[in-house]
Amino acid sequence: MSAEFLAANWNAPALVRAGCTLRGGGQSAAPYASLNLGDHVGDEPDIVARNRAQLRTTLQLPSEPLWLQQVHGTIVCDADAMDGSAVPRVGGPADAAITRATGRVLAILVADCMPVLFASAEGDVLGAAHAGWRGLSAGVLEATVGAMRVDPAGIHAWLGPAIGTGHFEVGADVRAAFMAHDARAEQAFVPNARGRWQCDLAMLARARLGALGVTRIAAARVCTFADPARCFSYRRDGRTGRMAALIWRSARRD
């Protein structure tokens, strides 16, 4: 059995490998069936370990992915300054990571939140961010791009599978949080019949990236909520598994 993987549809340098796992090809039982990669959702730890091993085998990963402790914040982990424990040396959680090393794999766990992957123009600096609405509004994309320390105009960004506008209902507080940063964010919110708002995460992410000077943006255009056969969705199912968006630089061309 092979782990299912959606390759990023972007024009990043050839040695950069990136994409997002789908839910098929693992060993977890329902409600985590089947390629659950999250070790914090109630699944059996040994099965999660087997799923992660299967992922590494299927994709021929050069190293174990850096599994962050994600908390919807803006802390960016420098993966090249790790002690091997998959926790930033300074301590604490992180919702993004960067690397300049060949063979180091960055990972973002998702099940509706948007994973955003980054590659510099030369492919020598990579980044990954966990951009749910909280992290996105707080500035996780800005923090990640800043930590890469390269010209934003040359950065390639890929927006991975995430909950789509039609299924992402939020309250006025979420809309207000984005509009406090940029009044034009109102364009990403459509009122619904329940007095709440349908939120377009991808539009918000594109606007934030564009303001930074990042214009080379591609997107998976996959709604996790609307695709139960391929995607985990927390909003749809509650108790569910996690997919992983991954990025690394290979030492060789395939």
N, C-alpha and C positions, 0 to 999 in steps of 0.2 A: 504494500500500500504506500502511495506517495502523497505527501502533503500538497494540498491544492494551493497555488500561488498565482496572484494577479500581478504581472510585471508592469512596472510604471511605463506609461505611454508618453515619454518625454524625450528631449534631445540632449540629455546629459552626455558628458564625455564617455567614450566607449568602455573604459575600464570600470565605470561606476555601475554597480548592480543595485536595483531597488524595486520595491513593490510591496504588496500586502498579501498575507495569507488569507485564504477563505476557510470556511468551516469544515470542509471535507478532508478526508485522508488521515484522520487520527484515530485514537483508541478510546476516547471518553464516551461514557454512556449519557443518555438524556438526563437532565436538560442541557448538558454540555457537549452533546454530540456534534462533531467528533474530534476536530483538531483544536481543542481548547488549550491555549498557551498561557492562560492566566493562573497563577498559583495562589490567588487571593479570593477566589470566588466560590470555594466550597468543594471543588473537585478533588479527587483522590491525588495526593502529592506524587505518588509513584507513577500514576498514569500521565499527569502533567509532564513529569520528567521524561517519560517515554515519548510523548508527543513532541517535546522540544528536541529530543534526540532524532526523531523521525524528520523533523524540519531541517536539522543540520545535515542529515544524510541526503535528503531529497535535493536541497539547494546546494549541496557541497560547500557549505559555509566554511570559511577559513578559520573561524573561531566561534566560541560560544557567544551569542548575542549579549549585549549589555542590557540586563533587565532592570529598569528603573523602578523606584517606589513612587508611583505617580499619584499626585494629590490635587490636580487642577491648579497648579501654581505656575510660577515663571522662572524657577531656578534652572539654570543650564549647567549640566555636568560636562566637564572636560574629560572625555573618556581616556585621553592619553595620560592623565594624572591619577589613574586608578591603582589600587593596591590588590586588585584581583577579587574583591569582595562584592563587586557590582553595586557599591555604594560610594558616593563622592567622598574623597578623603577628608573633606571639611565636615562631613557628617550631614545627615538630613536627607530628605527626599528631593526629587528633581522631576521635571516634566519635559525636559529637552536635553539633548546631548550633542556634542560636536567631536570630530576627530580629524586628525591630519595623517593618521597612520594607515598604511596599506594592510588589509586583512582584518581590521577591527570592525565589528558589526554592531551598528546601533539599532535599537528596537523600541517601538512604541506600541503598547497594548491598547486596543480599542474595541468598542462594541456600540458605536453611535458617534462618539466624539471623532473629530477629524484629525487624522495623522497627516503631518506635513513634512515632506522630506526635501532636503536641500543639497545641492552640489555646486561648488564654485565653477567658474568658467573652465578651469584647467582640470577639475576633478580632484584637486589636491586637498580640499577642505570639504567635509561633509557634515550635515546636520540633520536632526530629526526632532520634531516637536509634537506634543500632545495638545491639540487645540480644540477642546470642548469650549462651550461658550464662556465659562469662567476664566480659563487660561487665555483664551483669545481676547476677551475684553480687558484682561489685566496686563496684556502685553507679552505673551510668551513668544510670539513670532518676532517681535522687535528684539527681544532678549537673545533669541537664537541667532538671528542675522548679525546682531552686534557682536556676539561671541565669536562668530566665524572670522571677523576681521579681514574681510575681502570687499572688493567693490560690489555693492549690491546690484549694479547694472549687469554684472556678469553671472549672477546667481541663477541657477535653474531651480524651480520649486515644483513639487508635485503634491496635489491635494488628493489624498487617498479616500477610500470608501468611508462614507459618513451618513448620518441621517439627513434625508432630504427635506426641503421646505414644506412639502405637503403633509409631513408627519411630525415635524418639530414644532410643537405648540409651546409657547413661553408666555410669561406674564409681563406686565408693564415694567417691572423692575429690570428685566433683562434688556429690553429695548432702551430703557433709560441709561443703563450702564454703558452701552455702546454709543449712544448719542451724546453722552457727556464727553466722550473723546472726540467725536466727529459728528456733527449734526446731520451730515449726509448719510449716516448709517441708517436713517429711517427708511431708505429705499429697500433695505433688506428685510423689512418687517411688513407683513400683510395682515390687516385685521380680519378676524374670523367671526362667525356668528355667535360665539361664546364670550365675546368681549375680550378675547386674548389675541395673541399674535402668532402668525406662522413665520418662523425665522429661517433665513437663507444663510447657513454657515459659510458656504463657499463664497458667496458674494462678500460677506464680511471679511473673510480671509484674503480674498483678492484685493480688497480696498486697503487693508492694512499693509499688505506686501507692496502694493503700488505706491503707497505713501513713502515707503522706504527706498523706492527706486528699483524694486524687484519686479520685472515685467515678463520674464520668461517663465510663464506659469502654465502648467498642464494639470489636468484633473481626471480622476478615474470615472467620475460621473456615475457612481454606483450608490444607490440609497440602501443603507443597511437594513432599515425598517421594512422596506418594500421587497426585500429579496431574502426570505427565510431559508431558501434552499442553499444559498451560498454564504449568507452573512449572519453573524451574531448581532443581536440588537437588545440592549438593555431596556429601552423604552417599550419595545414590543413584548418581550418575554420576562423581564425582571431577572429571574435567576437564569443565568446563561454564561457561555464561555467568552473568551476574548481572542480576537485576531491580533496579528502582529505586523506592523509596517516595518520593513527592514531596509537598511542601506549600508553598503560597504564598497570598498575599492578593491578590485581583484588585482592580483600580481601578474595576471596573464590575460591575453585576449582569447575568447573561445573560438 
